[in-house]
């Protein structure tokens, strides 16, 4: 018996050791590209162009980030992205809740048929050209509404939220009705306070989608003053030039200036920074919200 316990203990240690090594390898694979972009963005142009930057920055400087903070056009695209994200996420959350809550109620007549019609849109849509014609007819081109209204409700997210609402005990609804609450009061005072994990998860999903999105802006914006930062980043990566004459002169200087790759990586880091900062504060809701929305109901 003692020998079997020792054998099982050794097997457990080996298994845990292998898992630890594998997880460390996965963490390295995920973290290193981000770390590499950071050290390249703060390294000198000659070190970057010579390929000397591997694990530590060479010729440390913060010129890239200083230029971004003084680049009026970059700050304008950053502001546009923030407006689109805040406005779009607010609309998404409100519309998703309004759609998901009635469909979660078992006493809502015809909810199965309505759910089927909504789900149908996940697989079939009018297409890019009809969508553009619709936005044009509604006079929404070159406005923020063009990129936030067409995707006001994501069907997949709505189904997850509906499933989460369905998992709430029926006794809560009955008790609220006995106390004289109407449907809006039930939603505001009972359902939403108990659904913070799934709401936080949906906020993360929608905010990331808006912050990283550029396709709709590319279709519906011809005014460069409305460009989001991701569309500016795309044009920088494809053309190798920025809207800032100062940055272009620094890149043209080559050795001793700012390498083009440093500019690109620096903009990627600055563009992703808000999501990286916000995520740790809502990550505690993330797993719980997804599991509740996926398994209950």
C-alpha positions, 0 to 999 in steps of 0.5 A, a space after each residue: 500500500 505504501 509503495 502504491 501511494 509513493 508511486 501515485 505521489 511521484 506520478 502526480 509530481 511528474 504530471 504537475 511538472 509537465 503541466 507547469 512547463 507546458 503552461 510556461 511555454 504557452 505564456 511565453 508564446 502569448 506574452 513574448 510578441 507583445 513584449 517584443 513590440 514594446 522593446 522595439 518601440 523604445 529602441 533606437 533605429 539603428 538597433 532595430 534595423 540591424 536586428 539587434 533587439 531580441 530580449 532587451 531594448 537597445 538605445 532606450 528612448 521614448 521618442 515614439 510615444 512622445 511623438 504620438 502624444 503631440 501628433 494631433 491627427 493621432 489624438 483625433 483618431 484616438 478620440 474617434 475610437 473612444 467615442 465609437 466604443 463608448 457610444 456603440 457599447 452603450 447601444 449594444 448593451 441596452 438593445 441586447 438587454 431589451 431583446 434578451 429579457 422578453 425572450 427569456 420569459 416563459 410567459 412571452 407568447 411567440 418567443 420561439 418563433 421570434 427567436 428563430 427569426 432572429 437566429 436566422 440573421 446569424 447565417 443570412 444577411 443582405 450583404 455588403 452592398 445592400 448594407 451600404 445602400 441602406 446606410 446611404 439612404 438613411 444619410 448616415 455616411 460620415 457619421 458615427 451612427 453608421 458604425 454603431 447602429 447596424 450592429 446594435 444587437 449581436 445575436 450570439 451575445 443576445 442568446 447568451 444573455 437570454 440563457 443567463 436570464 432564464 437561469 434566474 429562479 422563477 420564484 424571484 419573478 413571482 415574489 416581485 409581482 406579489 410586491 407590486 412590481 411591474 415588468 420594468 421594475 422587475 428588470 431594473 431592480 431584480 434581474 439586472 443586479 443579479 446579472 452583473 457577470 453576464 453584463 460585464 462579459 457582454 461589455 467586454 465583448 462589445 467594447 473589444 469589437 468596437 475598439 478593434 473594428 475598422 472595416 465599417 469605418 473603411 466602408 462608411 467614412 470618406 472623411 479622414 477626420 472621422 477615422 478610428 485609430 485602427 484604420 489609421 494603423 492599417 493605413 500606416 502598416 500598408 503604406 509605411 507613412 503616417 499623417 504626421 510630417 514630423 514622424 515621416 521625417 524621423 523615419 526618413 532619417 533612418 539611423 539615429 531617427 525612428 525606425 518605421 517598425 518602431 512607429 508601427 509597433 508603438 501604435 499597436 501598443 498604444 491602440 491596445 493599451 486601453 483594453 489591456 488595462 480594463 480587462 483585469 478589472 472585469 476578468 473576475 466576471 468574465 469566466 462566471 458570466 460566460 459559464 452562466 450564459 452557456 450552461 444554464 437554461 
